[in-house]
């Protein structure tokens, strides 16, 4: 429960998420009520009880609040700057949760910036890779923070086509938003995850449509994909990939940007995934399974699957 003074101090501010701060009093978020929040839906299948959790780019703290409510032993929220600090404090008070906040600046070299926290059983890296100059640099910095056998949710904008490319937001042709730079092709995202020893085990896909004109481009088969990955020591992709294995051992970029000593020293996580998951150790091919009806989420009716947080929500 928060005071009227606390409520009044933030209710008229700009909010990214729609958050119920008092019974029936909900902030006006940036998205439509029926827009799916795929990372939230995927995190619901991750058993966070007793687990150490990290959220990258937390805004007002919807995901960290749900991590805490799901029983996480430690939750670390992050953002480039503390631009949502006051709103985050009010949210924590309203929801009776506690979590740490760490200012990280540009989202690179996180294994150095967050080294004092050790390792995490679960990491949410959603809505990040298309906002940065170098997606590989980000993955290289985050991956060493994940415990062996840990789970990471990686969510980003993709283009449904069969090549291995990143498409640049030339002249704002993909989105007018000024911090959007890249869309991965689906196979490219799959390959990069495996490059950093992350096996895709489950995913959801929200096609971009005219419902949201901010990201809809007529004729372009783009969308937002959220992938649950399991950390592994041995990933060859769908076929043995000698080049990637050798690259990890000899590339100056990989050696210099991905802290293998930290990665190799991480303990084994016991985190469980309660969804259907992948039947094989090699995981799912994102491109092969993208058209499966149960993976496509165009809109949602249940607020618990959206960017709306209600006082009674537990996941």
ABEGO torsion letter per residue (X at the ends): XBBAAAAAAAAABBBABBBBABBGBBBBBABBAABBBAAAAAAAABBABGBBBBBBGAEAGAAAAAAAAAGBABBBBBBABBAAAAAAAAAAAAAGBBBBBBBAEBBBGAAAAAAAAEBBABBBBBGAAAABABAAAAAAAAAAABBBGBBBBBBBBBBBBABBBBBBBBGGAABABAABABBBBAAAAAAAAAAAGBBBABBBBBBBBAABAAABBBGBBBBBBBBBBBBBABBAEABBBAAAAAAAAABAAAAAABBAAAAAABBBBABBBABAEBABAAEBBAAAAAABAAABBABBABAAABABBBAABAX
